[in-house]
Amino acid sequence: MSLIFFPPPLQQINSEIARHAGVDLYVLRLDLMHPWVNGNKWFKLKYNLLEAKEKNFTTLLTFGGAYSNHIYATAAAGNLFGFRTIGVIRGEQSLPLNPTLSFAVQQGMQLVYLNRETYRQRNTPALQEYLQQRFGEVFIIPEGGSNLNGVRGCTEIVGEAMPTAGYAYAFDHICVACGTATTLAGITLSLDQKQKAIAFPVLKNGAFLAQEIESLLTNYLASDLPAPYTSPASWELVCDYHFGGYAKVNDELLLFSQQFREEHGVPLDYVYTAKMFYGVMDLLKQGFFPRGDSLMLVHTGGLQGNVGMEDAIRFG
């Protein structure tokens, strides 16, 4: 398995919709950084791995669903960097394992299943103490890498466009899909005050994430961790493109993803980036973005999850 991480290319999207809207459209291809540990998952793991190594932990324990990109990436990163890994999976075991969990096991991850009621307690001291007692000294990474180490890593995402583009800070809007809000929080801390981050929640009724974002930003700025700026840039949640909720997919989204890949050579994952890209293209049609502005869409990876979802759609 390769230890080499490639700088993500910044790809211009020559779209008739964007031209008609008078907007320049680019995609930051984080999905191309590494075959297994890519997208925003690498940035959210990076400083967690460093802290675990500095504190001499040998085992990582984290949480996720059966199709979790985070579980997939943590298993691969643990194998790459010499950690034992434990994945606490939401729900009951289902055999045969889907492609995500099968890959995790191949990378050496031990899977542990919790019923949904118990899983909801994953961030409580009581459950974490129980896990420490059961598995010994483990370094716990929250679901999705959603902690201050995760935010710190995500402050570096926009800067990754600099080596290949030289003008990452010329973009007026940075657009990203939003699950836990960790990526958005990090991005807002890395932007000039003239720029704006726009997040597209993939969960139904995603407006509640505003409180999560504010909390992450407040806690991060109160910490001793480095931040490119002393205050976050402006940000906005666009909550109208969840397609029914987390991991919900319909024919319209599938068709959009297929056409986008055929026209522009950019594969999209159905859970996150497809919804964000669909939302951006729809907003361009509505004249949401001022003419003359430039947009950078952050491709957060997660393409591995498409295989399991396509199987579920095909046989569901």
N, C-alpha and C positions, 0 to 999 in steps of 0.2 A: 504494500500500500504506500502510495507516494506521500512524502513529507513536504513536497514542493507546493507552495501556494502561488498562484499566478495573479498578477494585477488584473482587476476586472476591467474589461473593455467598456468604453462608453460608445454606444451604437446609436447613430441617428436613425430615426424612423421617418421615412419619406412617405407620409400619409396624405392623401387628398383631403381628408377631414382636417388635419392640422394645417395644411396650406390654406384651406378655405377659411379657417379660423385666424390665420395670420400668426400662428404660434410655431416656434421651433420645438421639436420633440425629440428627446434622447432617452435611452434606457441604460442605466448602470447595471451591467451584467454580473452581479455577484454570484449568479448560478454557475459561472465558468471559472471560479477561483480554484476549486478542487473537486475531484469526482464525488466525494462523500461528505466532506465537511465544508459546506459552502453556504452562500447566502448570508442572511443576517445571523444564522445559527453560529457560524464561526466567530463573529464579533461578540456575541453574547456569551460564548464559552471561553474566549481567549483569556480574560483576566481571572475567571474562576479557575481555570487550569493552572495559571501562574500562582495564584494564592494557594491552591492545594499543594503544588510542588514546593513552594517556599515553606509551608507548614509541615512538610514531610508526610502528607497523607498519601496512601497508596491505593485507596478505594474511593470512587465517586459514586454517589447515589443521587438519582434524580427521578422525576415524575413525568408521566405523559399518557396520552390515550394510545389506542392500538395502532393508529396510523401516524403517530407523532413524528414530525420532522426532527424535533429536539431529541427524542429518544434515539433515532437513527444516527444523528450527528454526534451525540455524546458517546454512543457505543464505538463509532469509528474513531473519534478523537481519543478516547481512552486507549484503544488499541494502538493508535499512532504514537502516543506519548507515554505509554507504559503504565497506565492505570488499570486496575480492576474496576469494573463498572457493574452497578446494580440499577435496574430500571423498575420502578414501581408503577405498574400499569393499572389504569382505571378500568374496572369491570372484571368479568369472569374470563378465564382462559378459554380460548376457542381454537380447536385443532382441525386441520393443520394450521400452523401459524401463517398469518398474512405476510406479504413480501417485506414490510417494514420490520416486523418483529423477527422474522426469519433472518434477515440481515443482521439485526442487533445480536442475536444469539451467535451467528457466525463470527462476529467481532469479539465474542467472549463475554457478552453481557449476560448477567443472571437476571431473569425476569421474575418479578413477584407481583401477584395480583391482589388488588383490594377492591371490595365491593364499593359501589358508588357513594354510599353514605359515609363509609370510613374514609374514602379518598378525599371527600370534601374537607376533611380535617388535616390535610397534608401539611399545611403551614402552621399548625398549632404546636406549641412546645410539647404537649402530651404525646402526640403521634411521633414527632421527631425524636423524642427521648426513647420511645418504644423501639424505633428503628435503630437507634444507636445501640440499645441493649441487645437487639437481635443480631445485628451485623457487625458490632464493634465500632472502632473509630473510623467513621466514614465522613467524607466531605460532602455535605448536602448542597446540591444546586437546585433551586426551585424550578417548578415547571416552566418550560420555555426560556430558562436562563434569566428570569425576570427578577433581578436584584441590582444593586448598585454597580457590581462588577459588569453586569450585562449592559447597563446604561453607559458605563465608561467605554466599553468596546464599541458601542454604537455611535459614540461621538467621533469615531474614526471612519465611518462609512463614507461620508461625502468626500472626505479627503482622499479616499482611494481613487477618486476620479482624476486627481491632479496629475499623476505621472503620465496618463494616457491622453488627457484632454488639455491640461494646462489652464483650464478656466472653470473649474467646478464652481467657483464662487460667483460666476457670472449668471448662474441660473436664478430666475425669479421665484420659481416654485419647485419644491422637492416633494414628490408624491410617493406614498408608501402605503401598503396594506397594513392593517392594525389588528393585532390579536390581544396581546397583553399590554401594549402601549410602550414597552421598553425601547423598541427601535425608534419610535417617534420621539420619545424623551431625549434619547441620545442625539438624534439628528437636530432637534431644535437647539441643543446646546452647542452645535458646531456651525450654526449659520450666522451670517451677518444680519444685523437688524433690518436690513432692507429686503431680506429674503423671507419666505414663508414656507412652512411645512404643512402639507395637506395629507391627512390620514383617512383611509377608507376602512372602517371597522368591518370585519367579516362575520361578526356576531350580530344577531338580531337585537334591536334596541341598544345599539352601541354607544349611545350618548353618555351612558354611565362611565365610560372610559375617561371622560374629561377629569373626573375626580382622581382616577388612578394616575393620569398624566401629571396633574398638579402635585400629587403626593410624591411621585418619583422625582420630579424636578426640585421640589423643596428639599427633600431628603438628600439628593445628590449635591445640591449647592451648599448644604449645611455640613457636608462631609469634607474630608481632607483630600478627596480624589480630584485629579486635575480636570479642568474644564476649559475648552478653547475660549469661551466667553463667560463673563460673570453673570449674565442674564440670558434667558432663552429667547430665541426669535419667536415671532408670532406663529401660531399654528391654528388649524381648523380641522374639525371632524366632519366628514361627509358620510352620513349614515344610511344612505338610500340604496346601497348596492351590495347588500348582504345575501341576496337571492334566497331568503327564507331562513338564514341562520348559519351557524358554523358547520362547515363541511356539507352544506346543502348545495346541490347542483341541479340545474335543469337543462333542457335541450338548447335553450337560447345561449346559455353560457358556454356549453360545449361547442356549439357551432361558431361562436365568436372566437374561442380559443383556437379552433382548427383553422379558421380563416386568417387569424392574426399570424399564426405560425407559417402558413403558406405564403402570405404576402410579405412578411418581414423577417422570416427566419428566426423568430423568437418563440420558443416553447413557453407556455404559461402553466403554472400549477393551478388546479381548480379551486383549492381552498383559499388561497391568498391572492397571488398576483393577477389571476384572470379577473377577479372581481374588481381589483383596483384599476387594471387597464381598461376594462369595460366602462367603469365609472368615468375615467378620464376622457375616453373617446366620446362618451355621451355628453359630458360637460362641454367639450369642445364644440359639439354640434349646437349647444345652447348658448354659446358665446360667453361662457362663465369666466374664461381667462381673457384679460385684456390683450388686444392685438399688439404684436411686437414683443410679447413676453416669451421667455424660454422656460421649458419644463424638463426636469430630470425625474424619470420614473425609476424607482429602485426595485430591481428584480431580486426578491429575497430568497430565491432558490425554491426548495421543496418539491422539485419535480418527481422525486422518488415516490411521493404519495399518489401520483396519478395512476400508477399501475394497479394498486389495490382498489382505488375508487372506480377505475374503468371496469375491473372485474365485478365489483359490486353492482355497477350500473348494468353491465351486460347480463348478469345472472340474477339480478334482484327482481 
